């Protein structure tokens, strides 16, 4: 088996990091199965739609501070599919969103299956996917409205 050329290695080392080892800009995002309360779906079923995959928990203040901004983005861009993932006990995240009046879907990932697949170690984390399923923007840490709108501007809508 041939080793990669020095130029190929140099090119790879210049690619900007997303901060998540398994996630790479302009590459397809890992597929996963999730349930937001209305049956099992897979990320791959959302082909043709821009997607925001958001990892958070109710005890995380930066996470809860940005949820209203994500809800606003979701309302302003009805083509955007939002999947929020919490690793807390069943029902905790859903109850929190309901109490706060935030209308975002949440999938519970208490076994860290999806969190591990994406390499999430600290939250909040947001992964913006273009309609073709490739990674456009990754935020490791809290986002403000400016960052959200810039990330959305980079997504290719169908």
N, C-alpha and C positions, 0 to 999 in steps of 0.2 A: 504494500500500500504506500502510495506517495505521500510525503509530508507536504503540508501547505507551504506555498512559496513565501518568502520573506515579505513580499509586497502584500500578499493576502493577509498575513498576520498583522502587518502594520495597519492595513485598512480596517480590520476587525477591532484593533485596539483604539482606533480613532472614533469609532461609533459611540455616540453619547449613550451613557447608561440611563436606564429608566429608574434605577434605584430598586428594582425588583429583578432578581437574577433570571427567572424564567421568561420575563417579558422584554421584548425588543421592539423599538420603534420600527414602523413600516412592515412589521411581520404580523402574521395572524395571531390572534389571542388564543390561549388554550380554551378548548371547549369544555363545558361542564353542564351538569343537569341541576336544575334548581326548581323550587316550588315557592311561589309567592302567595300561596293559599288557594290557588285555583287550578291545581294539578301540576304535574311534572312537565317541564319544558327544558330544552337545551339551548345554549347560547347560539349554536349553529342554526337553529330554526329562525333566528332573527336576521339572517342574511338579507341584505338590501336595506337595512335600517341602521342609522347611527345609534350607538349604545354607550351608556355610561354604567360601568360596573364600580360600585362604591362600597368599600369596606369600612364598618364603623361599629360602635357600641354605645349604649346609653350612658355609661359612666365616663366616657371620653368627652370632655368639654369642647375641645376643638371640633370634634365630630358633630356634636349636637349644635354647635354654633353655625356650622355650614349647612346643616340640613335644610333650613328655610331657603337658602340660596339655591340649593339643588332642586328643591320643590318649585321655586320660581322659574328656574331654567326649564324644568319639565313642563310647566304650564305655558311658558312663552314659546316653546318649540315642541308642539305635539308629535312631531316625527321622531323625537328623541325617546328611545326606550331606556328607562332607568331601572337597574337592578341593584338594590342595596342588600348587603350581606352582613349579618350580625352573628357573632359566635356565642351569644349569651343563651341562657336557658330558654326553652320554647315559650313563646308568648311575650317575653320581656320587651323586645324591640317593637313588636306590633302594638303592644299596649302603650308604649312611650309615644310612638308616632300618632296614634289615635288621640291620646291626651293632649298632645301639642297641636293637633289640627293639621298635621302634615300628611299630605296624601301621596305617599310614595310606597311602592311595593317593597316588601322586605322578604328575604329568604333567610331562613335560619340555618346556620352552618356550625352547629355546636361541636361537630367532630373535626372541624378545621380542614375538611376535604378541599374546599375551594381555596381557602386561605393558603394552604400549603401549595396547591397547584400554581398559585400566582406568586408565591414567595413572600407573602405579607407577614411582617414581623412586628410592625408598629402601625398604628392607625392615627388618623384617617388616611386612606389610600383611595384614589380615584383613577380609573383607567378609561379613557375615552377612545372608543372604537369607531372607525369610519364605517360606512355602509358595506364595504367589502370585507369587514371583519379585521382589518389591520389596525394596529395601535397608532393613534395620532398623538396622544398626550397622556402623560402619567404625572400625577401629583402625589407625592409622599409627604403628608402633612396637610394642614388646613389650607383651603383655597379661599380667596376673596372673590367678589363678583367679577372683577377685571380678569382674573385668571380663568374663571369659568367661561366668560363670553369669548375670550381668545381661543380657548380649547374648542368651543362649539363652532367658532368660525372656521376652524380647520377641518371639520368633519364634512364629508361629501354626502349630501342628502340625495335620496333617490330622485 
